[in-house]
């Protein structure tokens, strides 16, 4: 039987406390999704 992996749960307060680094942060049921900012060719 496999052991489940513990995934940290984040809140909006967590994200707002981080410095702005140009990435887009989103929460989906407490799971953090990070999208890098577009590059120069974009």
C-alpha positions as CSV (number, residue, x, y, z in Angstrom):
1,X,0.0,0.0,0.0
2,X,1.4,3.4,-1.0
3,X,1.8,6.2,1.5
4,X,0.1,9.5,0.5
5,X,2.4,12.5,0.0
6,X,1.7,15.5,2.2
7,X,1.1,18.6,0.2
8,X,1.4,21.9,2.0
9,X,-1.8,24.0,2.0
10,X,-1.4,27.7,1.4
11,X,-3.8,30.6,2.0
12,X,-4.2,34.0,0.3
13,X,-2.5,35.6,3.3
14,X,0.6,33.4,2.7
15,X,0.8,34.6,-0.9
16,X,0.3,38.2,-0.1
17,X,3.2,38.1,2.4
18,X,5.7,37.0,-0.2
19,X,7.7,39.6,-2.1
20,X,6.7,40.4,-5.7
21,X,9.1,38.4,-8.0
22,X,7.2,38.7,-11.3
23,X,5.6,35.2,-11.1
24,X,1.9,34.6,-11.1
25,X,0.7,32.7,-8.0
26,X,-2.7,31.0,-7.9
27,X,-4.4,28.8,-5.4
28,X,-6.5,25.8,-6.3
29,X,-8.0,24.3,-3.1
30,X,-5.0,25.4,-1.2
31,X,-2.5,24.0,-3.7
32,X,0.0,26.5,-5.0
33,X,0.3,27.0,-8.8
34,X,3.1,29.1,-10.1
35,X,3.3,30.5,-13.7
36,X,6.5,32.3,-14.7
37,X,6.3,35.7,-16.3
38,X,6.5,35.9,-20.1
39,X,10.0,36.0,-21.5
40,X,11.5,38.5,-24.0
41,X,10.4,36.8,-27.2
42,X,6.8,36.9,-26.0
